[in-house]
Amino acid sequence: MEPLRTVFSRSLSLFRRRRLDSDLDEEVRSHIDFAIEENLQAGMSREEARTSALRSFGGLTQIKEDYRMQRGLPLIEQIGRDVRFAIRQLRRSPGFALTAVLTLALGLGANTAVFSLINGLMLRPLPVPHPDELAVIRIDRNDDGDSVYGHNYSFPATMFRALEKRHDAFQSVAGFAGQGTFQVRGSSGNVEIPGAMVGGEFFSVMETAPLLGRLLGPQDDQPGGTSTGFGVVITEDLWRRWFNGTPDVLGRRMTIANAPFTVVGVLPKSFVGADPTFRPEIYAPLWAEPVIDAPYNNTAGGYHSWWMRIIARRKAGVSLEQANAALLAASNSIVNEVIEDADSLADARKNHLHLAAESGSTGYSYLRKVFRKPLGIVFVLCAAMLLLACLNLASLLMARSAARERELATRLAMGATRRRLVQQLLVESLLIALLGTAAGMVAAPLVSRFLASVVVARTHGATLDTSIDFRVFAFIALASLVSAVLIGLIPALRSTSSSLNEQIKSGSHVSSARERRRWLPRVLMSLEVALALLLVVGAGLLATSLLRLYRTGLGFEPNGVAVLRLDMGKQSLDGPALMRWYEEFGDALRHEPGVRSISFASDTPLNGSIWTEAYKSPLSKGDQEVYMTSISPDYFQTMRIPLSQGRDFTWKDTLAGGHKIVLSQQAAKLLFPGQNPVGQHVVDFSKVAYEVIGVVGDVHIASVRKNAPESGYVPMTQDDSKKPSYTAVVRLDGSAVPLADAARRLAARTAPDIPAPVLTTISGDLDATISSERMMAMLSVFFAVCALVVTAIGLYGTLAYTTARRTSEIGIRMALGAQRGQVVAMVFRENAWISVCGSVCGLAVALLASRALASFLYGTSVRDPWVMVGSVAALTAIASAASLVPALRAARINPIQALRAE
């Protein structure tokens, strides 16, 4: 108890300092007065009595300081005094303080924003009990699971049902299919609401309690659902928005995909599902998929329809390695059970298809696979930017502390310890780091949200939580502490390491001579230049690659093309009647202001959907894979795809006139090498013959990076699928907003059962296709610009300090006859060597480090000479300007005034 009482007493003294100091002064005076009285009684004069009393008592200041050390917490008091002193120092140099804070704010703010994004996408566990027990199931091929196929996280329903029955290593296994929308009947027709279909054990896996009612269970995930039909669980937000938060929501009906569903429970707002990038508002059983996805039926597709993910919760005490061993042992029997096709079964056995498990604490997200490497590169760039900022501030503090050497040496001579001075200088650096962190934190949430929007741009309805949690706070604290040490430790040690006698010598010539012999400042500035060049080269490579991606010939003109996505699967029209509706819908929109042409397509280029078919001709070497699109008349005109041979489709190209197809030039060369394909026939895998009626230009369909593939087009009037949904492609002059309003009104009048058309642009699809490249290029250019600015500020500030300290030397040179041009050349030459050495080292490192960017570059070599030369030229210009200004200022020194000041 005694140590606790001591700590408590000392802590209280921090808040009673003035009173205790007053009591101490009074007690000291009483002791001195008593000693004086005794001396007077001994026969001394009053002056002698006072002198003797003070001499016998000792140093008043030392005694008071010893008392303060014993009554309180000395380290805290010292730090408090150091903080107040650091504040005064920064207030005396507002320009330096502002530069230092903004420089660190750039580095720390960017790192915080990117780490928040990485945390939200890859690190944050799902908000469920014991997330470390979760496992995501995948399919691997070959023994190492690292074949050309990579990991596959998609499963057919049959494989999931086979695994669901096995609980060797898992207490519950659940499939889920998200990242989609449900068509829900509202007061004004069908609307699209984010939804997911889940297995019966999904909520058992997630160990979630309902806010109201109950959650879906195995009894709900049955063909037809329960005796009352299929049930659904909704989120708290949807409950309040759709049902006004009424407590009698349980048992209420919702019409989803034109079928009745019963609300059986409400989820709390804290539940986010199994995918951190998607927030479903309705959860339905997996067996409801044929109803929700109608007219499609993935459930009936069996092994050939891969559409769901699997997440499981391990049994208590079962490790991930044990779970993998159990899955490997069960894989053969599951494969034999679910694969009925002999060829598919032989392929699965040949490639050793087996199940595997990985940690599911953070859930499953497809975006992780896409952005894992780009975010890693961006984080390295952020770290380099922060290191550059720290080097910059270390150089500035080193130059600034050089001007305080005599002050520090005097304090050392008066009894201050080196540790005490280093502590004070580090507190000043920590204060700068804290202010920079606070400034960076203001902008970091805005930047992280912008980056999140870039990440989820291609995925409709996706979201990403980049809010700050304890991991982000820990990262910020660590980054701030490391920054404070990096910017303050070297200057602090260097400022207190020189000989005391040399430090307190008067005359700046001693300092000037010593300044020229110091190599550490020059090394730091050279490293700063090298690191800046590394960032500029990386930005140049990524920006050049992005420009070349945009300049790639796509085979069509994306600018000015709007896309209206229509979902016709839940309305009553079909067959020829539906085709007539499309034709009439297009004719009505064609008369809207600004519409130049309109067409329809099953998929638009670069939207992420791919449809391939195998065709062969008498001249082809067997079946050839062709990328297919079903289109209406005027598609090539609307997309500005050149028609080189034959003709376009018409609305009269129905099945009654035979199957028709238009080939791209690559497909025509592949299927009919050296011949005119128009009028000839190709045959698909089902032996149906198609007459080739035209040849068009090649188009990038799946990716901008890859060459335009062999592609073919068939008329939508020959589409025999059930209730096909097509996309309207509209070429516009001007804004697309009037078109969107007109399309919604027209759709509501002519097809009230469909959701409102969703308007996007093909340019937006293009941006989303290369979203990772855009993010990397934008951030790298931003970091490069910041690096150039920081380097310029750092070089100028450091060189200005060091040049100013050579005022007397330069004055002597000019008094002895040196010309101003010679002084400029001398100062500029010495400073330019720093830039040259840094540029050479930075270029060498950049040539090696740029290999890490090779997989992200398009049409750009990692040793692109224009990028290298341009980067060196830009940095040389910045460094030269930063060196020239102090040199010109030195040349204006008046030698008489310099010598007089000396």
VENQUITA-V765689 format. One record per residue. RES is the residue in one letter. SS is DSSP state (~ for helix, > for strand, _ for the rest). Layout:
res = {RES,RES}
ss = {SS,SS}
This chain:
res = {M,E,P,L,R,T,V,F,S,R,S,L,S,L,F,R,R,R,R,L,D,S,D,L,D,E,E,V,R,S,H,I,D,F,A,I,E,E,N,L,Q,A,G,M,S,R,E,E,A,R,T,S,A,L,R,S,F,G,G,L,T,Q,I,K,E,D,Y,R,M,Q,R,G,L,P,L,I,E,Q,I,G,R,D,V,R,F,A,I,R,Q,L,R,R,S,P,G,F,A,L,T,A,V,L,T,L,A,L,G,L,G,A,N,T,A,V,F,S,L,I,N,G,L,M,L,R,P,L,P,V,P,H,P,D,E,L,A,V,I,R,I,D,R,N,D,D,G,D,S,V,Y,G,H,N,Y,S,F,P,A,T,M,F,R,A,L,E,K,R,H,D,A,F,Q,S,V,A,G,F,A,G,Q,G,T,F,Q,V,R,G,S,S,G,N,V,E,I,P,G,A,M,V,G,G,E,F,F,S,V,M,E,T,A,P,L,L,G,R,L,L,G,P,Q,D,D,Q,P,G,G,T,S,T,G,F,G,V,V,I,T,E,D,L,W,R,R,W,F,N,G,T,P,D,V,L,G,R,R,M,T,I,A,N,A,P,F,T,V,V,G,V,L,P,K,S,F,V,G,A,D,P,T,F,R,P,E,I,Y,A,P,L,W,A,E,P,V,I,D,A,P,Y,N,N,T,A,G,G,Y,H,S,W,W,M,R,I,I,A,R,R,K,A,G,V,S,L,E,Q,A,N,A,A,L,L,A,A,S,N,S,I,V,N,E,V,I,E,D,A,D,S,L,A,D,A,R,K,N,H,L,H,L,A,A,E,S,G,S,T,G,Y,S,Y,L,R,K,V,F,R,K,P,L,G,I,V,F,V,L,C,A,A,M,L,L,L,A,C,L,N,L,A,S,L,L,M,A,R,S,A,A,R,E,R,E,L,A,T,R,L,A,M,G,A,T,R,R,R,L,V,Q,Q,L,L,V,E,S,L,L,I,A,L,L,G,T,A,A,G,M,V,A,A,P,L,V,S,R,F,L,A,S,V,V,V,A,R,T,H,G,A,T,L,D,T,S,I,D,F,R,V,F,A,F,I,A,L,A,S,L,V,S,A,V,L,I,G,L,I,P,A,L,R,S,T,S,S,S,L,N,E,Q,I,K,S,G,S,H,V,S,S,A,R,E,R,R,R,W,L,P,R,V,L,M,S,L,E,V,A,L,A,L,L,L,V,V,G,A,G,L,L,A,T,S,L,L,R,L,Y,R,T,G,L,G,F,E,P,N,G,V,A,V,L,R,L,D,M,G,K,Q,S,L,D,G,P,A,L,M,R,W,Y,E,E,F,G,D,A,L,R,H,E,P,G,V,R,S,I,S,F,A,S,D,T,P,L,N,G,S,I,W,T,E,A,Y,K,S,P,L,S,K,G,D,Q,E,V,Y,M,T,S,I,S,P,D,Y,F,Q,T,M,R,I,P,L,S,Q,G,R,D,F,T,W,K,D,T,L,A,G,G,H,K,I,V,L,S,Q,Q,A,A,K,L,L,F,P,G,Q,N,P,V,G,Q,H,V,V,D,F,S,K,V,A,Y,E,V,I,G,V,V,G,D,V,H,I,A,S,V,R,K,N,A,P,E,S,G,Y,V,P,M,T,Q,D,D,S,K,K,P,S,Y,T,A,V,V,R,L,D,G,S,A,V,P,L,A,D,A,A,R,R,L,A,A,R,T,A,P,D,I,P,A,P,V,L,T,T,I,S,G,D,L,D,A,T,I,S,S,E,R,M,M,A,M,L,S,V,F,F,A,V,C,A,L,V,V,T,A,I,G,L,Y,G,T,L,A,Y,T,T,A,R,R,T,S,E,I,G,I,R,M,A,L,G,A,Q,R,G,Q,V,V,A,M,V,F,R,E,N,A,W,I,S,V,C,G,S,V,C,G,L,A,V,A,L,L,A,S,R,A,L,A,S,F,L,Y,G,T,S,V,R,D,P,W,V,M,V,G,S,V,A,A,L,T,A,I,A,S,A,A,S,L,V,P,A,L,R,A,A,R,I,N,P,I,Q,A,L,R,A,E}
ss = {_,~,~,~,~,~,~,~,~,~,~,~,~,_,_,_,~,~,~,~,~,~,~,~,~,~,~,~,~,~,~,~,~,~,~,~,~,~,~,~,~,_,_,_,_,~,~,~,~,~,~,~,~,~,~,~,~,_,_,~,~,~,~,~,~,~,~,~,~,~,~,_,_,~,~,~,~,~,~,~,~,~,~,~,~,~,~,~,~,~,~,~,_,~,~,~,~,~,~,~,~,~,~,~,~,~,~,~,~,~,~,~,~,~,~,~,~,~,~,~,~,~,~,_,_,_,_,_,_,_,~,~,~,>,>,>,>,>,>,>,_,_,_,_,_,_,_,_,_,_,_,>,_,_,>,>,~,~,~,~,~,~,~,~,_,_,_,_,_,>,>,>,>,>,>,>,>,>,>,>,>,>,>,>,>,>,_,_,>,>,>,>,>,>,>,>,>,>,_,_,_,~,~,~,~,~,_,_,_,>,>,>,>,_,_,_,_,_,_,_,_,_,_,_,_,>,_,_,>,_,>,>,>,>,>,~,~,~,~,~,~,~,~,_,_,_,~,~,~,_,_,_,>,>,>,>,_,_,>,>,>,>,>,>,>,>,>,_,_,_,_,_,_,_,_,_,_,>,_,_,_,>,>,>,>,~,~,~,~,~,~,~,_,_,_,_,_,_,_,_,_,~,~,~,_,>,>,>,>,>,>,>,>,>,_,_,_,_,_,~,~,~,~,~,~,~,~,~,~,~,~,~,~,~,~,~,~,~,_,_,_,~,~,~,~,~,~,~,~,~,_,_,_,>,>,>,>,>,>,_,_,_,_,_,_,~,~,~,~,~,~,~,~,~,~,~,~,~,~,~,~,~,~,~,~,~,~,~,~,~,~,~,~,~,~,~,~,~,~,~,~,~,_,_,~,~,~,~,~,~,~,~,~,_,_,_,_,~,~,~,~,~,~,~,~,~,~,~,~,~,~,~,~,~,~,~,~,~,~,~,~,~,~,~,~,~,~,~,~,~,~,~,~,~,~,_,_,_,_,_,_,>,_,_,_,_,_,_,_,~,~,~,~,~,~,~,~,~,~,~,~,~,~,~,~,~,~,~,~,~,~,~,~,~,~,_,_,_,_,~,~,~,~,_,_,_,_,~,~,~,~,~,~,~,~,~,~,_,_,~,~,~,~,~,~,~,~,~,~,~,~,~,~,~,~,~,~,~,~,~,~,~,~,~,~,~,~,~,~,~,_,_,_,_,_,_,_,_,_,_,>,>,>,>,>,_,_,_,_,_,_,_,_,_,~,~,~,~,~,~,~,~,~,~,~,~,~,~,~,~,_,_,_,_,>,>,>,>,>,>,>,_,_,_,_,_,_,_,_,_,_,>,>,>,>,>,_,_,_,_,_,_,_,>,>,>,>,>,>,>,>,_,_,_,~,~,~,~,~,_,_,_,>,>,>,>,_,_,_,_,_,_,_,_,~,~,~,_,_,>,>,>,>,>,~,~,~,~,~,~,~,_,_,_,_,_,_,_,_,_,>,>,>,>,_,_,_,_,>,>,>,>,>,>,>,>,_,_,_,_,_,_,_,_,_,_,_,_,_,_,>,>,>,>,>,~,~,~,_,_,_,_,_,_,_,_,>,>,>,>,>,>,_,_,_,_,~,~,~,~,~,~,~,~,~,~,~,~,~,~,_,_,_,_,_,_,_,>,>,>,>,~,~,~,~,~,~,~,~,_,~,~,~,~,~,~,~,~,~,~,~,~,~,~,~,~,~,~,~,~,~,~,~,~,~,~,~,~,~,~,~,~,~,~,_,_,~,~,~,~,~,~,~,~,~,_,_,_,_,~,~,~,~,~,~,~,~,~,~,~,~,~,~,~,~,~,~,~,~,~,~,~,~,~,~,~,~,~,~,~,~,~,~,~,~,~,_,_,_,_,_,_,_,_,~,~,~,~,~,~,~,~,~,~,~,~,~,~,~,~,~,~,~,~,~,~,~,~,~,~,~,_,_,_,~,~,~,~,~,~,~,_}
